Amino acid sequence: MKKIKNTEEWFKLDNASKIYPSSGTARWNAVYRVCAVMKERVDREVLQQALDVVIERFPSYNVILRRGFFWYFLQGATLKPVVTREKDYPCRKFDIMNREPLFRVMYSGNRIMAEFSHCLSDGNASTNFLNTLILKYLHLLGKKVDRGPLLHYHDAPKEEEFEDSYSRYYDPKGSKSLPENYSAYHLQGAKELKGVVNVTHGEVATDKLLELSHSAGVTLNEYIIGILAYCLYNKRKYDAVNKNSKRPISVQYSVDLRHYFPSSTLRMFSGFVNTLLKETSAKDMTFEEILQAMATESRERSKKENFQNFINSNFSLERNWIIRAVPLSIKNIIMKIAYYNQADRVSSLIVTNMGKMNVPKEFAEYIDRYELIIGPQKYNNSTMTISSFNNKTVFTFVKTIKNSYLEREFFRFLQEKGLEIFVSGNNGGRKND
């Protein structure tokens, strides 16, 4: 693979990423954060030394977004990335107009954080970068840590890591059915000031959580989706009667398509599942009924053929000769409409489950836990993420409204099931470390 050196090097956005810059606004351009909470305070100078080495292993991340006549494209940044101390709210918008690189590395206290634009990658791929960075950081500190399953910082970048896997698995003869057309129920609340992001973390023991889900006969992911749908269902019952209170509840969760279609790409390659709560009677549903309904939905919608349809539908839009021929200014309008219809409008809540971190066993000596923050959505008020490491599962709620109903009821539900929960956050928008 030819190394991305500077402004002379460029490459196309992958299929799924093209919608993000076109759908961006003055307040939003799809940013997420992967974070490791270390057991000791972070040494900024050593972290910078580690980044100087590791970015050479991940050259496709140190890029800027450029505007072409027909499409946006990515171009190598001229300056090396610099580690900065966190001083803003999480997932601050990238300054694309001033050619800010689409990723940043930060530290604060004992946290090492990397933020990315979804134009570059997804959370599953980006954790490769974060963990390789931590591996080099620990080695520079003189710690003896085996590379384990990680990409090593001395390895050369591989051709397949730059692949647009959506293009690879596109089937022009396959199904291209459009998604369902509906508007989902959304939590309402007073809006925070521009730029304020409320973050709440809740830590529970993974083994206890698994016991709960297994005893209910569902997977951990299904159990969490069931609780969230139950909380939203109860909230909707007491909302004032209006158009929103009559809308269906839908919990959307992301899926790493690498589990269904073999790929080593470090770029974006994820899909999503919209689990729609189907209410079959006028009487109130119990938690058990909602859980089974959502689990059934999840299993039906997470079949490989549905993800193949997702790839085909998205890629066929890009290949449409009319779409390809119109200038970017017109494409931006089309993409904004497509994003609204396929993302926030059809989901009450967006959930990302990173699952169990696959890292060297020695990491447990130096890392307390991992956190994932999906930045505020364009239209939706709330997101939730899940990450598990060393028998600690961390739930992170992010919202741009002052309404704390969802996280409060979610954690209360788990407490009533006997789980001990350790809650932390930025205290209603006021940062603390």
Secondary structure, 3 states (H helix, E strand, C coil): CCCCCCCCCEEECCCHHHHHHHHCCCCCCCEEEEEEEECCCCCHHHHHHHHHHHHHHCHHHCEEEEECCCCEEEEECCCCCCCEECCCCCCCCCCCCCCCCCEEEEEECCEEEEEEECCCCCHHHHHHHHHHHHHHHHHHCCCCCCCCCCCCCCCCCCHHHHCCHHHHHCCCCCCCCCCCCCCCCCCCCCECCCCCCEEEEEEEEHHHHHHHHHHCCCCHHHHHHHHHHHHHHHHHHCCCCCCHHHCCCEEEEEEEHHHCCCCCCCCCCEEEEEEECCCCCCCCCCHHHHHHHHHHHHHHHCCHHHHHHHHHHHHHHHHCHHHHHCCHHHHHHHHHHHHHHHCHHHCCEEEEEEEECCCCHHHHHCEEEEEEEECCCCCCCEEEEEEEECCEEEEEEEECECCCHHHHHHHHHHHHCCCCCEEEECCCCCCCC
